[in-house]
Amino acid sequence: MPKQLKLKSYALLASLVNLVLYQYPFFKFVLSNNNLKSTSGIMLLISLIVASIILNAFVFYIGLYLLRNVGKWLLAIFFNISAIAVYFINTYGIIIDRTMIGNVFNTNYEESSSFFSFGLVLYVLFLGLLPSFFLFKFKIIRPKLKSFLIHTGVTLLFLGVLVFANSTNWLWIDKNSKTLGGLVMPWSYVVNTSRYYSHINKKNKKQILLPDATIKDDEKSIAVLVIGESARSENFSLYGYDKNTNPLLSQIEGLKHFETESCATYTTAGLQCILEHKDTGKLYEILPNYLFRNDVEVIWKTTNWGEPKVIIDNFQNKEMLRKNCEGPDCEYDGILLKGLKDEILASKKNKILVVLHTSTSHGPTYFEKYPKQFEKFTPVCKSVELANCTQEELINAYNNTILYTDFIVANLIDDLKQLKEYKSTMIFISDHGESLGEKGLYMHGIPASLAPKEQLEIPFIVWTSDNSRNIKENQGHSQHNIFHSVLDFLAIDSPIYEQDMSIFKN
Ligand SMILES: [Zn+2]
């Protein structure tokens, strides 16, 4: 006759077993990467232990209530996979992220059999099978629906309080989220397996082609789209900021800037809005793919990530750029300008689109994003732990990234000025804004409908060579202006082109 146990005790017990047997790598990482001499460090450790127990017990509780015996079998499967995962983490120092899951699914039998060892057998035996055996030694007494709902509600409330009590540690968790997420059992492989499959689905999702475009004239013209990362307009002196963060751009004649809000507060969504012809919720051909398919030269250089699939011949990511780079700029976004002029001159086409996707203002390590000579605003925050920095230090570090952005964009405009046989435009727009401690918020990613203005208000800056095009006055601006403005500037006609959405006058 199996022993009887209430569901909440059973779930709690399973969670404790999970903590003791499988969370060693997770807490080993926390202990060695966090300052335990500070109060916030100790607070973080205790909170993570409590959260680990309660959160897992909570999920097991709900799972077992809904799935009954199937839930027990699932737990047993988790225990065994966790045992294997912990073995590989301890032995090979891996983390179980999406890429690792991909490796696991793409490994053939011969490769995987080479991993079999006596150690692995011991792990499976003592950390997997043995604890699983005890899962079936108890008969669970299910609670009534009413007490189930009360338990669930109270636990959720408790977890919410715990999250907010740790707000000073969010940055640390955010910075280390990839590693932490790859070490926590059983969620590292559960979550990353579904991420792996959704990634494959997304990759295989076909873009919907837009109707063909025609190039209207033979005039040589270039549009350079610079996509800013986490650049907020508030800290640009062009937008009225009282510190001089735009010493170079403010000297350039004919430069225009517009008040604009991003459509989202995270990179992938911001990029989508900048590159699509309108908000349809579907994956239509994005600007570079559309122009490339319609015989425009397209160059994409990036030190960042998060763009929809770019289908062009000349896509240069950070690794490719660094391989061919020499000098101090190679570590920073200055790398995006290297060799650009020569690449443009080498093109045999009359119409050229260049996209430079920067990463300069991405936190939390703002101070690492610019060369030393741009550290004009001091002292700067050199920690990712909020508690160790004043807001002034944080804003100083951020301002230096804007100062460096100013330098890069101004240099780009200089380069374009030298290409005299081309008519050119430079359009700078950010993917989203950034919080720097206002209302206790940092970085970005709050859903747009709830987000503070700092995360939404972005710079949108435009320059044209010899004032070759007039710019409309009194127009509302959004990221969706980009697609139509570039088509307009390069004289490309298309059934989906909307003159109203272009920033240029006819
Ligand atoms: Zn971003």
Residues whose N, C-alpha, C, O or C-beta is under 5 A from the ligand:
A	BS01	ZN	E229 S230 Y266 T267 D431
